[in-house]
Amino acid sequence: MGTIFKIALRNILRHKRRTVSSAVVIAVGITFYLYMDGIMLGMDRGGIDNVIELSFSAITVRTKAYESDKEAYPLKHGIENVSAIRQRLSGDPRVIGITPRTQFLGELSNYEKTVPIVGIAVDPSTDTAVFKLKRFMEGEYLSGKSNEIVLGRKLAEDLGVDVGGFITLYALTKYDSRNADEFRVVGVLHTTDPGLNQSTVLISYATADEFLDLEGLVTEAAVALERRVNLKDMIADAGEVKDRIVTSFPDLSATTFMEHSAAFLELAKGKRAFGVVFLCILLLIAGIGIFNTVLMSVYERIREVGVLRAHGMPPSHVMLMFAMEGVVTGIVGSLLGLLLGGLITWYLAVKGFAVDAIYSDSSIAGDLPYWGTIHAEWNIPAFVAMFIFGVLVAVLAGVIPARKAAEIAVTDALRFV
Amino acid sequence: MMKMKFLYLVLLATTGIAAIDGNEILKKMDLNRTWKSIVSTAKMEIIVDDEVRVKTMEISGLSEGNRSLVLFTNAEDEGTKYLMLGDDLWIYFPEENDVVKISGHMLKEGMMGSDVSYEDALEADKLSDKYDVAITGEEAYNGNDCHLLTLTAKGKDAPYFKRVMWVEKRRFIAWKEELFAKSGRKLKVAKVLEVKEIGKMWYPVKVEMINTLRKNSRTVFTTESISLDAPLDESMFTMRNLRR
């Protein structure tokens, strides 16, 4: 066994070019796989993080009546007591913030044209604990003074207004009476969510109570949870907190970010299925490359096999020798692939990948929650799987042709040209 | 004696005019808007800058239950139908053979991108039910002597907080109307361009609506033919008929 391994090792060193080319093919295949896998996982997580931090929160609580009519953004079916929810969840270390919100439809006008918007009445003192919008703010956040407004950058550009300017907001009150008033733009949102940039305005409850006759109406409570590195833990947390809410408040409906993102996740699933097929093709090409390289080396060495057989080496030992060469080549190639793949993943995890730069002006951008800079995600099981795959392919690519070579009669092998 | 008689007549005439208070005017105006049923064909011109989009339609309506059916007949929207039952509106799209329900909120928005909301076009509420009225002056408008009325919402659910109307003294036609938000901002201006006498009513057959929040945007709604209070089959105003 030791002798065979020594012969295999000597063969590897003797045929440096062949060994290197086989290892490089394995390394390239694995590197590509790890790169693609990291990016795809990063896109999924980045999209979900954006949903949680910018537009939806981890859990949104509404009344059941509102939930069934939510597409119309009705100014009715309010949550009676947000502080009761806050009290119920107090002491849960996973819950880091709860804020009331009331969404409404309306239009912004600069008296030249009108643009439809989705407005959100917020409590500035608690909203920032749940949503990270301040991070993307030009100007200031709402202070609670009357008739202040924050709007998306695209909206501001469309209407030719900037921080410090004035704009007219039109909407229906809670009683379906039309109202319009002038607002001072205190902040412009340039987030990684095109939907927010294109159609969202924020006003404070102090203003909305007067402007929309809200009379304290709160249509939803947004709950923020501690961010978990592992998405599965985050999903589990959201599920458990949701259960606590709906058990304590049977009239309310709670939706987790996963339920809210169902369409996106379906899309992500489809994308991953496509990705897996793509990666399988990539690996198949890599496998054929390796197989071909090793096959060539085996056929080049049939006379050598004949000599070894003539010296009494049984076919099984010949096969073992080639298998060992494959294992060593596979290990070298796989390690190289893991190293390169790891370096790329590390770089993209730290520096990120600017998705919005690719399709910020695309019409599809509003439909897909892939925004801003996506950071690659580490997928350790994929690293392990790729190492095993690399070694396995190299071994199979060596053993199959070696088996054929070992079966050739010694005299034929010696005469083989 | 003659002098006394003259004074009496002046007094009578003065008290007679004063007797027509704002509510009386509203009631008379409401008479011009009150019908049991309506069948009409109409044209809506949506004018934005230099672009004009024309929608034509056939309208049937019953005031009882605030029911109406609108069938669009212009090439672009041919076969599209609106069915309004009370506060609910359904739209039938023939190409998709599908019906979409429009929520109460959307009824307040511009119909087919126009400056006329579904509610403006299809409302059958009496003004006197939703507004307090005051006569705030007199003014001639397009050669017609008009009362200047200011209507203020009685409750929070009136479509507009305040309405100012130029109402002709003789026929009680609201030739011009300005619609205001609670904040005091002017939202729309409606002008009657043409009226038609139908029985005892003066019906506005050509109306221009200007949305003051959009520059160079106005909608002209022209009723081309109209028949009031003719018997209508109630089965017209059903979901089944909408899909037919």
Interface residues (C-beta under 8 A of the other chain):
Chain A: D69 E71 A72 Y73 P74 L105 E107 S109 Y111 E112 K113 T114 T168 Y170 L172 T173 K174 Y175 D176 S177 R178 N179 A180 D181 E182 F211 D213
Chain B: S103 G104 H105 M106 K108 A153 G155 K156 D157 A158 P159 Y160 F161 L179 A181 K182 S183 R185 L187 N211 T212 L213 R214 K215
